[in-house]
């Protein structure tokens, strides 16, 4: 009798503790049994954080360029580009917020190097000659000893002295961009100095950058997946001709764009093609861009100007499988830019994709301009 009772009890225990039984009879049980911490953070990087990121990046560096970038972050306390920030900030988030669940979010404020391209070439100088370093002292702990600066040989102490000797007739407001060797690996860093009327001082060359990240697949990912503003040229895109010889060209409209207008250029079909974009661990990707259409008239605008997506593109647009994307077109034609609206790419999550813009002229041409392409992963 006791044996029968034991067997019945064991059977009942098995039934009531099985996952299928609990899931069927108590909705939410399995989820409740696993603790979650879906959190939202807002944080501004402090000086120590750049050092932490720099050390972590150095440990992962595979090339000299990687090491140079990693060292610069710790020394300058800012990121040189938004792309560097996207790749580097997760190194801190992983250690700062180690116990988070999927879809946790973090908004991070960081320092970004300001644009120094507006400084005239004549005001940019690289300390390459040993005599440059020797002029700042060659004793132990001084630049001339090894022709470089370091954490113990402060460039912001010695370079202003060098500048004061070299530019004796400087006037208030003068700027000098100085490139110099840092560390015995001779990593080259850049700092801008301004003359305040008495001394040369480290110029505030940073602006504030805000980045949004999401935790997915066990890692922190920038919500901005891909961006191309065409601010000065074709950027990361390439182009291909299928018909004719006409090509896209760069224009300075809308702070930079790629444009096509084959008026009097004959028939053409020319493609503007993105690099391959990886949507691995991306749950809700959305594409948007600015564009302007002019001289549309009675032309078939949506046929002559179109956007496509492919998952098998290699290097020939005619051999890839393309799916046409639907987006917002202007109702009247001018060179006024309009946003395409958010184009849902959820169907392509976890795939590698290529985006392309196809421009066609059949003899009577319209004008099309593309700017500010953004692909984001929305929460």
RAHUPE-V596039 format. One record per residue. N is the residue number from 1. PHI is phi as a letter, one per 30 degrees, with the letter a starting at -180 (none if undefined). Layout:
n: <N & N>
phi: <PHI & PHI>
//
This chain:
n: <1 & 2 & 3 & 4 & 5 & 6 & 7 & 8 & 9 & 10 & 11 & 12 & 13 & 14 & 15 & 16 & 17 & 18 & 19 & 20 & 21 & 22 & 23 & 24 & 25 & 26 & 27 & 28 & 29 & 30 & 31 & 32 & 33 & 34 & 35 & 36 & 37 & 38 & 39 & 40 & 41 & 42 & 43 & 44 & 45 & 46 & 47 & 48 & 49 & 50 & 51 & 52 & 53 & 54 & 55 & 56 & 57 & 58 & 59 & 60 & 61 & 62 & 63 & 64 & 65 & 66 & 67 & 68 & 69 & 70 & 71 & 72 & 73 & 74 & 75 & 76 & 77 & 78 & 79 & 80 & 81 & 82 & 83 & 84 & 85 & 86 & 87 & 88 & 89 & 90 & 91 & 92 & 93 & 94 & 95 & 96 & 97 & 98 & 99 & 100 & 101 & 102 & 103 & 104 & 105 & 106 & 107 & 108 & 109 & 110 & 111 & 112 & 113 & 114 & 115 & 116 & 117 & 118 & 119 & 120 & 121 & 122 & 123 & 124 & 125 & 126 & 127 & 128 & 129 & 130 & 131 & 132 & 133 & 134 & 135 & 136 & 137 & 138 & 139 & 140 & 141 & 142 & 143 & 144 & 145 & 146 & 147 & 148 & 149 & 150 & 151 & 152 & 153 & 154 & 155 & 156 & 157 & 158 & 159 & 160 & 161 & 162 & 163 & 164 & 165 & 166 & 167 & 168 & 169 & 170 & 171 & 172 & 173 & 174 & 175 & 176 & 177 & 178 & 179 & 180 & 181 & 182 & 183 & 184 & 185 & 186 & 187 & 188 & 189 & 190 & 191 & 192 & 193 & 194 & 195 & 196 & 197 & 198 & 199 & 200 & 201 & 202 & 203 & 204 & 205 & 206 & 207 & 208 & 209 & 210 & 211 & 212 & 213 & 214 & 215 & 216 & 217 & 218 & 219 & 220 & 221 & 222 & 223 & 224 & 225 & 226 & 227 & 228 & 229 & 230 & 231 & 232 & 233 & 234 & 235 & 236 & 237 & 238 & 239 & 240 & 241 & 242 & 243 & 244 & 245 & 246 & 247 & 248 & 249 & 250 & 251 & 252 & 253 & 254 & 255 & 256 & 257 & 258 & 259 & 260 & 261 & 262 & 263 & 264 & 265 & 266 & 267 & 268 & 269 & 270 & 271 & 272 & 273 & 274 & 275 & 276 & 277 & 278 & 279 & 280 & 281 & 282 & 283 & 284 & 285 & 286 & 287 & 288 & 289 & 290 & 291 & 292 & 293 & 294 & 295 & 296 & 297 & 298 & 299 & 300 & 301 & 302 & 303 & 304 & 305 & 306 & 307 & 308 & 309 & 310 & 311 & 312 & 313 & 314 & 315 & 316 & 317 & 318 & 319 & 320 & 321 & 322 & 323 & 324 & 325 & 326 & 327 & 328 & 329 & 330 & 331 & 332 & 333 & 334 & 335 & 336 & 337 & 338 & 339 & 340 & 341 & 342 & 343 & 344 & 345 & 346 & 347 & 348 & 349 & 350 & 351 & 352 & 353 & 354 & 355 & 356 & 357 & 358 & 359 & 360 & 361 & 362 & 363 & 364 & 365 & 366 & 367 & 368 & 369 & 370 & 371 & 372 & 373 & 374 & 375 & 376 & 377 & 378 & 379>
phi: <none & d & d & d & e & d & d & d & d & d & d & d & d & d & d & d & c & d & d & d & d & d & d & d & c & b & e & j & d & d & d & d & d & c & d & b & b & d & c & b & b & b & b & c & d & c & e & d & d & d & d & d & d & e & d & d & d & d & d & c & d & c & b & d & d & d & d & d & d & d & d & d & d & d & d & d & i & a & c & d & b & d & d & d & d & e & d & c & e & e & d & d & d & d & c & d & b & d & c & c & c & e & i & d & b & b & c & c & c & b & d & b & d & d & d & c & d & d & d & e & e & d & c & c & b & c & d & c & d & e & d & d & d & d & d & c & j & b & d & e & i & b & e & d & d & b & i & a & c & a & d & c & c & d & d & d & c & d & d & e & d & d & d & d & d & d & c & d & c & d & c & e & j & d & b & b & c & c & c & a & d & b & i & d & d & i & d & c & c & b & b & c & b & b & c & c & j & b & b & d & b & e & d & d & c & c & b & c & c & c & b & c & b & b & c & b & i & i & b & d & b & d & d & d & d & a & b & b & c & h & d & b & a & d & i & d & d & b & b & b & c & c & b & i & b & d & b & d & b & d & b & c & d & h & i & k & a & c & b & b & a & c & e & i & c & i & d & a & b & b & c & c & b & d & d & d & c & c & c & d & i & c & c & b & d & b & c & b & a & c & a & b & b & b & i & d & h & c & d & d & e & d & c & d & b & b & b & b & b & b & c & b & d & c & b & b & d & d & c & c & c & c & c & d & c & c & b & d & c & d & c & b & c & a & c & d & d & b & d & d & i & d & c & d & c & e & d & c & e & i & c & c & b & b & c & b & c & c & c & b & b & c & j & c & c & c & c & b & b & c & a & h & d & b & b & b & c & d & d>
//
